[in-house]
């Protein structure tokens, strides 16, 4: 029952966002418009809480997010309404391999489309697949979405979103560290949040330290040069792991 | 799904986002001009998105510190130019007039100027708060990232500090140099003073300035007790209030009465409480209350209580509500209410002593005045009769007065002192003080007499409830009496007379009284009293038993004498106090009874010995009475009639013995005093008194005395008065001093001596009891234990205890323990 009722709640909240019913405020981003509800948006975002009462925004009951990306704002709003987000699956270019894991014992490895929920990063099926969950974000491009969403979560002070993004980002990095999206996502992480914000920075550093081969990529090289923090973080991890003794 | 058209629009990050320098100066000028709009209340066209984005980017580009500094500079600039000049414009000479005490400005002018000042400050402060909260909204990202990471106060807090420094700490003028803050404090205090003086002020307006002071801090730490309200205003407020109330107390003590003072103080307390609620802050309430209580009550309570219209006046005039006020005020500053208690106690003792003195005066006045010195003992018999009665009246009056006093203070205690427990104890102590005052040794006797009077007359015709109330009153007084043993002595004596002379109206009431005393004083106390009642019951049975016995003898003698007898256990009854008190020479002389009487006396003795062998009966002729049928012969009367007259005479037993002598005497013969004494062996004083009532008292002159005078001398001669005229058939010949009256001083000394003697026994018994149990005890401990043991009976003098211990040592009940530091005793078995 509880599952049922919370699903119903989630559905109707989602419906509020798509239909715009009862809306008392409007968010514009480029060509996209969302008719939102202060009661939902403001309590969970310090930014909107202040914006709706300020100057022109208060008068027009509308805010134009001039420099954000429509798709990411959409994800943020999805989170604000239902507490989770799903990156849309349109870009299939990176979907290069089929599922290799299923219920049969023939394939004793978790394929990249799935994640090991035990967080042990075991890939030998020793858990019997009990900790194996299908990853909803099975596209490498999602790495970039996550990083961008993290930026907005920081900028607009969206409650709880950062840690959710971080979880998803960790899983995505496990699967897609070896794709062309990883360096892009890594740069976004370092460029769009204050230095003190370690949330995704740590994930990027530890992913590289797990896969030092990445350093050979020219994109990574330029990242290392630009962001001293990244290089230093990596060095520190190596030192602590005793890799250079 | 949200996105669904073609390729995603996710681009690689713009190269060098971090690198390309945003134009800080440009961005800042955008922000600064927006801030100016905000300050000039023109914010409605500003875009939050834009301003936030600018600030966000600046902080993201690590220019947070620069931005923070610029904002502070901007605000400092704004406050010290725009706002400060607006505030300066509010200053007027009227404003600070109070401080320089210039004449010429009325309170009203000052009030108006003050309110203008308040309004200006309130406006500036309110604007500042609103603007700063808008700025803080815009600069939220800076607050969160820069200020948080660099441990800087939020921009809002920083702006509040700026307001304090640039506005409140600014000098009011270049010349005077006084701070705005001090001026503000001064004006608030001035207005509060106006309100105290009865003006109406704008409390709401002041409260908003107070709130401003409350939200600013003395230093950067923002510690709770460092608010400007506390550090700057409150201290000054408490100080000026203290001074004000000190002066007010002076004035009030000089110019009004205590009741008005109390009411005024109460109103001030209420006003200050109300002021904290409406004008200032609640945190000040306990502090200002302390100040008012200190200045108007604590430091003044003594003077207040002692005022001419103080506690004494209130007590005397039954100002119950004013006493309640004093009580209320005193208990605010002193849990013990020491001042009030002291005054009350003093007044009780004063009033009590007045009552005591009145009783002494009433009892002494008539005795001392008319009595010639040489008259001595003999005159006493007639003259003091009257005065003794007056003394009895005085005694009863004393009891009534004390009870009235008690009622008065009970009411005060109940109504005015909220039934305060310590005060009740104090009241009780004071009553005990004057009742047991060494200057007034008669309380025990007076209380007993009061009961006696009520038992004989007072309770006649009263309902059970009323009777009970009377008894209860006596018990109340009894509670105060320290020397219960003395009371017991008097009570026994008075009870004895009531029982033997049949003076009691109701036996039930007597018994009710006894059982009340039993509850109050314990079993021991009433044991003897109860056995007196038992003796009376047994005696009734004896009398009727003897009557039957005599009838059983058969010889119907018409002249037979009926005997009603009371057999009293000698240890129980205070017989010594019943006697004439004169026969100090030793054993009571045996009265010689006429033969008829002697016969029946023997008859009873025989009858009694058959029932109880081994008991000795002693006849107390001085205590009985007799009914005699007397026949007076036919002699010419003044009215010319000539007939025999019969009277029933009720006389004392001695009177009967005397009269029977004349039965055998020829009509014209006489007996001298000495002859009568010799033939009857009646003690001299008893004889004198009986002869007085038979021969001197005008209405019962059955004998004629020669020479006729009031005194009875041993040479006097007595004749039977054949011509006696009585108006009634039944005549009662009263014997002098047969009722219960106040003792004469000599009697009292005797009573006290007897009491002391029996106290001696009590003390010895107590000491022996204690030592038997403890075997060895120090002197001090023994004294204390002895006092404790005897507290229910009396309070022995320590000297007496010492003497008794000495005497016990002599008699080898105890010995001194040798060679110890503290004096100690050992029990010798």
Interface residues (C-beta under 8 A of the other chain):
Chain A: X46 X47 X50 X51 X53 X54 X55 X56 X57 X58 X59 X63 X64 X65 X66 X67 X69 X70 X71 X74 X75 X78 X88 X90 X91 X141 X144 X145 X148 X155 X157 X184 X187 X188 X190 X191 X192 X193 X194 X195 X196 X226 X227
Chain B: X1 X2 X3 X4 X7 X8 X9 X10 X12 X13 X17 X18 X19 X43 X44 X45 X46 X47 X48 X49 X50 X52 X53 X56 X59 X60 X62 X134 X137 X138 X140 X141 X144 X145 X149
